[in-house]
């Protein structure tokens, strides 16, 4: 009898657990979920927001065995908050929206200027959103940006979203700005967040911006000279002061940002040829070590000295050149130094004087100048950053060209 | 004397179990909230203080051979005093593990089982700990010996994998909330060394009682190192967690780990490790609570009361009305109670018993 009761009890407990946990399991059944790959947030005329959700279907394979590009679906809904937008969309599609594969969150410029903290906190409060989801501020309508984000070289839109920020590793013209880092910087007393600056290339732009310069260095989203099959482009960064967007960085300013935050791995710069005034040289630069930052507070204003060390190789080469001559290489190195110093310095003063936003996180170097947290709070780093002075020192060692050393 | 014998490594691991169970929840953040950027200095300072206290405990235990604190209480104040002290320790074991269990299950429910009633999640842990205790203390110790180093390693991996974002400068302002806060009120952070409680109960179980001092010091220092690791993750890498109060800061930190495009979403593995470590902690706590109960009541067969203790933990875990209440109990009340029981009550009994021994 005792044995029977014991067995009965075990069966009862197993049955209870099956019932209790099956609810959680059922709610995550793949048939009942719709996977969102991108969310777009636009402001609506009624004072609320227009939320766009991009979904993807699995890759279809034709009879010949070649895989076809999966179409993505973009649905939009107007709501006051992301929660109610998800609810409405759940009703419309008859499935539960799942954000665990959401790769990109796009805010239109006007929403970003208003402030996006409530969206960021809400999204980070959701267990499904990954901290690695990228944040993009679109110069155009977020919905339009999503509709034009079509993969060209990949089959799946998710694959494109997975790798689109990788170009920051070898160009420095955009950055891997994700929601996790955005939240960290939003909560930080010594820094401010950034987001990827997105937009449309000239062929697809809904609002034709003025292209003041046709130089690659000053290119940014919506103002680049790129034409291509995909409408959307991501060049530059959106700068935030707390949760509000206060400005934009172009390609070279973004490169400066990546160098300041030690995220740049390699990049190209174009300098004037010291030998020929009308000629330009492309130099392939790689940082040798992380920048050395020295911060002092002089008369209440931060004085920040930043020292960089780079190595370089000459990429562009013309006829009658000799790039094993130390004197010539030194002249190119000096030219590189002055060019980078001036670019970085301009960028730093822009963040300080124009944006008043310490996106480089220099504030953390000021912490050691104070004995207690209260002293630091009283100093008010974010307020004093606008009065900061900078000194940039660059030491580039251009070693040679790449395969051809003499022509 | 107990028939079950614990080796030196097993004993150290038992003491570390407690700190690891606490660290999975909000403990590292609570330490930082108290002392801000001076937490690293504070932890080093508190570890030194704790090591001195542990040396004192070893000295005070020296005259009592293989007796535990319950035997010493009997020697000091007779059976009534022994029953009072024993009841306090049983209550502490059960209440602390219940509150911790409730918070851990709430977090688990939020992350993975949103549609499952909390009682079933808690019940699953209770079954695990009861089952482990029924199999015997040796089983719990062996499992603990395997899982604890893995749990320790999991936290080290979180630190290493996120090390690219480390900001050592966050150690400044060096005095955090001030000198007084770091070195005086910051002493409250000593409650993180809750594992010391088990030092009062392990002497009868030790295979080599002469290594008691070595076990005590080693476990305290390892606890200090582990705490430094946990605090460093939040202070140097995820300082935003201090303001945002993540439900499980280490879990949230694990969500940031990815190795290229190949290895992502590793937090589930970490969670699995921590669940096993938590069941291990529960079974060890339950075992010590039962052994104290055995000493008080002189019952022969403890197997029959394992389920009772399990249900008691379940009942207490269900008492808090919601997460806010259980978090309040864990973050606000718990440190004061643990200091009172471990550092005030325990040491006072030992000192008084030593004085009595000296007189006789």
Contacts between the chains, C-beta under 8 A, distances in Angstrom:
chain1	res1	chain2	res2	distance
A	13	B	127	7.2
A	16	B	120	7.2
A	17	B	120	6.4
A	17	B	123	8.0
A	17	B	124	6.9
A	20	B	116	5.2
A	20	B	117	6.3
A	20	B	120	3.9
A	21	B	113	6.6
A	21	B	116	5.5
A	21	B	120	6.9
A	23	B	115	3.8
A	23	B	116	6.1
A	24	B	112	7.0
A	24	B	113	4.2
A	24	B	114	6.2
A	24	B	115	4.4
A	24	B	116	4.7
A	26	B	115	7.6
A	27	B	114	7.1
A	27	B	115	5.2
A	124	B	244	7.8
A	127	B	110	6.7
A	127	B	111	5.4
A	127	B	114	8.0
A	130	B	255	6.9
A	130	B	265	7.7
A	131	B	255	5.6
A	131	B	256	5.2
A	132	B	256	7.6
A	132	B	258	6.6
A	132	B	264	7.8
A	162	B	261	6.5
A	180	B	255	7.8
A	180	B	256	5.8
A	183	B	240	5.7
A	183	B	244	7.2
A	184	B	238	6.7
A	184	B	239	7.1
A	184	B	240	4.2
A	185	B	240	7.9
A	186	B	240	7.3
A	187	B	239	7.4
A	187	B	240	3.6
A	187	B	242	8.0
A	187	B	243	4.6
A	187	B	244	6.1
A	188	B	239	6.5
A	188	B	240	6.5
A	361	B	167	7.6
A	364	B	167	5.4
A	364	B	169	4.1
A	364	B	170	6.5
A	365	B	169	6.0
A	367	B	37	7.2
A	367	B	169	5.5
A	367	B	170	7.0
A	367	B	172	3.7
A	367	B	173	5.8
A	368	B	169	6.5
A	368	B	172	4.2
A	368	B	173	7.6
A	368	B	174	7.6
A	370	B	172	7.1
A	370	B	173	4.4
A	371	B	173	5.5
A	371	B	174	6.5
A	371	B	175	5.2
A	372	B	173	5.1
A	372	B	175	5.0
A	372	B	176	6.7
A	372	B	177	6.6
A	372	B	178	5.2
A	373	B	36	4.9
A	373	B	37	6.2
A	373	B	173	5.4
A	373	B	176	5.7
A	373	B	177	5.9
A	374	B	177	7.2
A	374	B	178	7.3
A	375	B	173	6.4
A	376	B	173	5.4
